[in-house]
Amino acid sequence: QVQLVESGGGLVQAGGNLRLSCTASGSIVGTGTMGWYRQAPGKQRDVVALILGGGGTNYQDSVKGRFTISRDNAKNTVYLQMNSLKPEDTAVYYCNMAISTMSGKKYYWGQGTQVTVSS
């Protein structure tokens, strides 16, 4: 069984920084694409940033130049460094990972962590 545990959310003033972490545990054989998504109240869940197994990255236009996604494969962990935060970044942030176990490959979600940016 695989579990993803997130940490690092909280309340910050506009212009501030936060770093989110998401670590997977369980009977993991390998990992593929990892990503961060966010969902604001009344809105759909949208992709924020993705990092491929080979290290390539993609970002939502609104966070380019402010957010950085990275990964530590040895720790099965993905990070999201968020700088120059804006009130419109307020949302619940979810990590997502492609994980292979002896049973095959599946996508797993973290439990979500709240990020609130005050103006």
Secondary structure in CASP SS format (residue, H / E / C, confidence):
PFRMAT SS
TARGET T0000
AUTHOR 0000-0000-0000
METHOD secondary structure of the structure
MODEL  1
Q C 1.00
V C 1.00
Q E 1.00
L E 1.00
V E 1.00
E E 1.00
S E 1.00
G C 1.00
G C 1.00
G E 1.00
L E 1.00
V E 1.00
Q E 1.00
A C 1.00
G C 1.00
G C 1.00
N C 1.00
L E 1.00
R E 1.00
L E 1.00
S E 1.00
C E 1.00
T E 1.00
A E 1.00
S E 1.00
G C 1.00
S C 1.00
I C 1.00
V C 1.00
G E 1.00
T E 1.00
G E 1.00
T E 1.00
M E 1.00
G E 1.00
W E 1.00
Y E 1.00
R E 1.00
Q E 1.00
A C 1.00
P C 1.00
G C 1.00
K C 1.00
Q C 1.00
R C 1.00
D E 1.00
V E 1.00
V E 1.00
A E 1.00
L E 1.00
I E 1.00
L C 1.00
G C 1.00
G C 1.00
G C 1.00
G C 1.00
T E 1.00
N E 1.00
Y E 1.00
Q C 1.00
D H 1.00
S H 1.00
V H 1.00
K C 1.00
G C 1.00
R C 1.00
F E 1.00
T E 1.00
I E 1.00
S E 1.00
R E 1.00
D E 1.00
N H 1.00
A H 1.00
K H 1.00
N C 1.00
T E 1.00
V E 1.00
Y E 1.00
L E 1.00
Q E 1.00
M E 1.00
N C 1.00
S C 1.00
L C 1.00
K C 1.00
P H 1.00
E H 1.00
D H 1.00
T C 1.00
A E 1.00
V E 1.00
Y E 1.00
Y E 1.00
C E 1.00
N E 1.00
M E 1.00
A E 1.00
I E 1.00
S E 1.00
T E 1.00
M C 1.00
S C 1.00
G E 1.00
K E 1.00
K E 1.00
Y E 1.00
Y E 1.00
W E 1.00
G C 1.00
Q C 1.00
G C 1.00
T E 1.00
Q E 1.00
V E 1.00
T E 1.00
V E 1.00
S E 1.00
S C 1.00
END
